[in-house]
Amino acid sequence: MKSKGLIPIFAASLLTLTAGCVSQGKYNTLRADYDASQTALADARAKTQTLEGLLEQARQQNADLRSQYDALQKTLEQSILTNQSGNVNISKLVDEINASNKYIKRLVEAKSKSDSLLMALSTRLTRSLDTSELKDVDVKVLKGVVYISLADNMLFKTGSYQISPAAMEILSKIAKIIKDYNGYSVLVEGNTDNVPISRENIRNNWDLSALRASSVVQVLQNDFGVDPSRLTAGGRGEYNPVASNDSASGRQLNRRTQIIITPSLDQFMDLIDKAPADK
């Protein structure tokens, strides 16, 4: 590199020494060549610096790209691991949803079957009663339960819990249907109006409603052979009215005995026991 630097100096000296020995035209030519070589040398140095700068920039860009590549590679590997874990979790979730759907389907099928049987029970009971009996008996299916509402004046004398002979025919028809549907529970529920009562061994309307329900249960068991393990007697007194007690017609509606037939809960409890466990 130092010898290259001597060339311009030597050339300049040579031009100085020979300026007196050559013609002015020759000197001018040599001088022009010298200036041109200096310009070319400056341009070459500038280009060299430019190329070195570009090379350094390229090296830096390459290092940046390598760093970005390494980061992307790590992200990809993490994504693959996460995706594999996610696939496992999604698969597990799908299995749990399918199990829950099957469980719900079984519950719906059981409920639909129960509703169909209750509707058939209600229809059979209604058809078994003649027109005169239907005046004193109201049969409804509400929320999966059959309600048989029996008028007070058909079943009992005023203030009494002894069943009248006229009611026995109706109770026999109800008992026959109950026995045919032996998978159902039977609740007999007594209700009164709000008029106070005071008789021997009957303290109030609670007593009267409970005694009336008990009388119906015992007739179903003793006279018509209904399994007593299926029967429950309960009294609600005056506290479950269906009409206002301010009128005679309303009080008459409130004096009633209901036979409530409900599906056995065993099958539903079995299904609940088999419900998919929470995880």
Legacy VTK file of the C-alpha trace (Angstrom):
# vtk DataFile Version 3.0
C-alpha trace
ASCII
DATASET POLYDATA
POINTS 279 float
0.000 0.000 0.000
2.931 2.462 0.706
4.535 1.856 -2.725
1.274 2.826 -4.367
1.397 6.118 -2.488
4.886 6.859 -3.874
3.742 6.628 -7.473
1.920 9.973 -7.548
4.834 11.697 -5.722
7.385 10.247 -8.137
5.237 11.198 -11.087
4.880 14.735 -9.815
8.652 15.014 -9.269
9.292 13.611 -12.692
6.992 16.158 -14.240
8.798 18.936 -12.364
12.226 17.734 -13.382
11.329 17.219 -16.977
9.292 20.372 -17.337
12.376 22.235 -18.411
13.484 19.511 -20.814
10.263 18.953 -22.724
8.070 21.134 -24.752
5.175 22.932 -23.192
2.667 20.715 -25.097
4.278 17.556 -23.875
4.257 18.883 -20.341
0.593 19.759 -20.504
-0.237 16.274 -21.730
1.677 14.654 -18.889
0.041 17.018 -16.410
-3.411 16.161 -17.689
-2.649 12.432 -17.408
-1.459 12.956 -13.855
-4.604 14.842 -12.857
-6.768 12.191 -14.450
-4.978 9.443 -12.540
-5.483 11.335 -9.273
-9.199 11.679 -9.985
-9.482 7.988 -10.845
-7.647 7.084 -7.644
-10.001 9.251 -5.551
-13.017 7.679 -7.251
-11.626 4.192 -6.588
-11.086 4.986 -2.923
-14.621 6.386 -2.639
-16.057 3.299 -4.299
-13.994 1.054 -1.999
-15.370 2.817 1.064
-18.870 2.562 -0.355
-18.488 -1.147 -1.019
-17.074 -1.730 2.456
-20.060 0.132 3.932
-22.493 -1.932 1.891
-20.692 -5.125 2.905
-20.957 -4.165 6.560
-24.646 -3.388 6.129
-25.172 -6.760 4.451
-23.381 -8.512 7.302
-25.580 -6.715 9.862
-28.740 -7.551 7.920
-27.633 -11.166 7.731
-27.123 -11.251 11.499
-30.561 -9.697 12.032
-32.146 -12.221 9.701
-30.426 -15.074 11.548
-31.749 -13.747 14.856
-35.269 -13.460 13.426
-35.030 -16.965 11.994
-33.985 -18.400 15.368
-36.892 -16.597 17.064
-39.344 -17.878 14.442
-38.000 -21.401 14.839
-38.593 -21.281 18.597
-42.088 -19.872 18.062
-42.871 -22.638 15.575
-41.672 -25.345 17.950
-43.733 -23.867 20.792
-46.746 -23.603 18.509
-46.435 -27.256 17.535
-46.285 -28.303 21.189
-49.235 -26.077 22.084
-51.240 -27.332 19.134
-50.637 -30.940 20.118
-51.766 -30.166 23.666
-54.740 -28.242 22.319
-55.758 -31.161 20.149
-55.726 -33.422 23.201
-57.860 -30.958 25.200
-60.322 -30.480 22.334
-60.656 -34.221 21.901
-61.310 -34.627 25.622
-63.896 -31.844 25.549
-65.682 -33.424 22.578
-65.861 -36.750 24.438
-67.345 -35.042 27.500
-69.913 -33.176 25.385
-70.929 -36.402 23.633
-71.329 -38.159 26.985
-73.451 -35.289 28.313
-75.599 -35.301 25.183
-76.256 -39.020 25.558
-77.184 -38.520 29.214
-79.557 -35.661 28.388
-81.093 -37.752 25.619
-81.801 -40.574 28.088
-83.418 -38.106 30.495
-85.571 -36.628 27.736
-86.608 -40.091 26.554
-87.524 -41.113 30.098
-89.480 -37.881 30.612
-91.290 -38.289 27.281
-92.183 -41.864 28.091
-93.490 -40.842 31.518
-95.547 -37.988 30.039
-97.064 -40.345 27.468
-98.039 -42.874 30.127
-99.595 -40.179 32.315
-101.588 -38.848 29.392
-102.807 -42.364 28.643
-103.719 -42.823 32.329
-105.682 -39.570 32.307
-107.514 -40.510 29.126
-108.429 -43.959 30.438
-109.718 -42.528 33.693
-111.823 -39.873 31.981
-113.337 -42.433 29.625
-114.182 -44.760 32.518
-116.384 -42.120 34.179
-119.902 -41.409 32.996
-121.314 -37.933 32.421
-122.832 -37.555 35.880
-119.588 -38.605 37.569
-117.530 -36.160 35.518
-119.451 -33.312 37.159
-117.754 -34.142 40.468
-114.367 -35.245 39.112
-111.793 -33.064 37.365
-108.791 -34.784 35.736
-105.757 -32.805 34.570
-102.165 -33.494 33.585
-99.886 -30.661 34.705
-96.076 -30.663 34.649
-95.771 -34.433 34.488
-98.347 -35.127 37.216
-101.977 -36.344 37.045
-104.356 -34.416 39.312
-107.734 -36.014 40.094
-109.799 -33.487 41.992
-112.871 -34.892 43.791
-115.640 -32.583 44.937
-116.220 -32.391 48.675
-120.012 -32.814 48.492
-119.598 -36.025 46.474
-117.159 -37.653 48.902
-118.279 -36.473 52.337
-121.096 -34.982 54.314
-120.532 -31.482 55.667
-117.921 -31.479 58.447
-117.435 -35.261 58.148
-114.557 -37.446 57.037
-116.655 -40.568 56.448
-116.833 -41.480 52.757
-120.342 -41.537 51.331
-121.660 -44.670 49.580
-122.119 -42.644 46.373
-118.371 -42.040 46.173
-117.402 -45.717 46.279
-118.166 -46.335 42.583
-115.942 -43.482 41.482
-113.148 -44.511 43.837
-113.337 -48.079 42.516
-112.744 -46.831 38.953
-109.855 -44.651 40.096
-108.375 -47.577 42.047
-108.495 -49.819 38.968
-106.474 -47.303 36.933
-104.010 -46.820 39.788
-103.467 -50.567 40.037
-102.875 -50.852 36.288
-100.123 -48.237 36.543
-98.314 -49.804 39.466
-95.058 -47.912 38.859
-96.585 -44.646 40.023
-96.856 -43.100 43.471
-100.193 -41.820 44.797
-100.629 -38.837 47.104
-104.104 -38.147 48.507
-104.362 -34.541 49.633
-107.255 -33.004 51.601
-108.217 -29.317 51.286
-110.863 -27.189 53.031
-112.265 -23.693 52.886
-111.475 -21.148 55.614
-114.652 -21.612 57.639
-113.616 -22.741 61.157
-114.780 -26.153 62.334
-115.103 -27.499 65.845
-116.334 -31.046 66.307
-115.490 -33.910 68.590
-111.991 -35.194 67.720
-111.666 -32.519 64.967
-109.890 -29.458 66.291
-109.629 -27.407 63.092
-109.400 -27.536 59.289
-105.956 -29.107 59.447
-107.435 -32.106 61.215
-110.411 -32.295 58.863
-108.297 -32.189 55.675
-105.881 -34.810 56.972
-108.666 -37.125 58.166
-110.423 -36.911 54.821
-107.240 -37.768 52.944
-106.655 -40.687 55.319
-110.188 -41.961 54.730
-109.672 -42.030 50.949
-106.318 -43.798 51.314
-107.837 -46.482 53.526
-110.701 -47.107 51.101
-108.217 -47.467 48.200
-106.200 -49.928 50.271
-108.861 -51.893 52.153
-111.733 -51.923 49.682
-109.950 -51.897 46.332
-106.569 -53.498 46.989
-104.171 -50.677 46.140
-100.690 -51.379 47.510
-100.407 -49.162 50.646
-96.679 -48.683 50.054
-97.632 -46.526 47.071
-100.049 -44.363 49.053
-99.491 -41.174 51.039
-102.163 -39.170 52.898
-101.751 -35.456 53.598
-103.853 -32.501 54.705
-103.359 -28.898 53.632
-106.231 -27.369 55.518
-107.423 -24.050 54.137
-103.982 -22.984 52.915
-104.065 -24.219 49.319
-107.150 -22.509 47.870
-107.995 -22.526 44.160
-110.661 -19.825 44.486
-111.630 -16.981 46.772
-113.272 -17.924 50.062
-115.364 -14.757 49.909
-118.172 -16.515 48.019
-120.076 -19.755 48.525
-119.055 -21.009 45.085
-115.396 -20.271 45.819
-115.537 -22.070 49.166
-117.132 -25.072 47.470
-114.234 -25.286 44.999
-111.728 -25.086 47.844
-113.368 -27.995 49.682
-111.857 -30.803 47.641
-109.737 -33.925 47.841
-107.030 -34.453 45.261
-105.541 -37.760 44.204
-102.150 -36.904 42.733
-100.444 -39.575 40.645
-96.729 -39.052 40.041
-94.116 -41.105 38.183
-91.741 -43.149 40.250
-88.530 -41.217 40.734
-86.416 -44.378 40.796
-85.652 -44.362 37.077
-84.770 -40.679 37.175
-82.553 -41.150 40.224
-80.815 -44.038 38.471
-80.130 -41.754 35.526
-78.858 -39.013 37.824
-76.507 -41.504 39.467
-75.182 -42.338 36.003
-74.686 -38.721 35.002
-71.230 -37.871 33.550
-68.925 -36.874 36.363
-67.593 -33.318 36.414
-63.881 -33.167 35.582
LINES 1 280
279 0 1 2 3 4 5 6 7 8 9 10 11 12 13 14 15 16 17 18 19 20 21 22 23 24 25 26 27 28 29 30 31 32 33 34 35 36 37 38 39 40 41 42 43 44 45 46 47 48 49 50 51 52 53 54 55 56 57 58 59 60 61 62 63 64 65 66 67 68 69 70 71 72 73 74 75 76 77 78 79 80 81 82 83 84 85 86 87 88 89 90 91 92 93 94 95 96 97 98 99 100 101 102 103 104 105 106 107 108 109 110 111 112 113 114 115 116 117 118 119 120 121 122 123 124 125 126 127 128 129 130 131 132 133 134 135 136 137 138 139 140 141 142 143 144 145 146 147 148 149 150 151 152 153 154 155 156 157 158 159 160 161 162 163 164 165 166 167 168 169 170 171 172 173 174 175 176 177 178 179 180 181 182 183 184 185 186 187 188 189 190 191 192 193 194 195 196 197 198 199 200 201 202 203 204 205 206 207 208 209 210 211 212 213 214 215 216 217 218 219 220 221 222 223 224 225 226 227 228 229 230 231 232 233 234 235 236 237 238 239 240 241 242 243 244 245 246 247 248 249 250 251 252 253 254 255 256 257 258 259 260 261 262 263 264 265 266 267 268 269 270 271 272 273 274 275 276 277 278
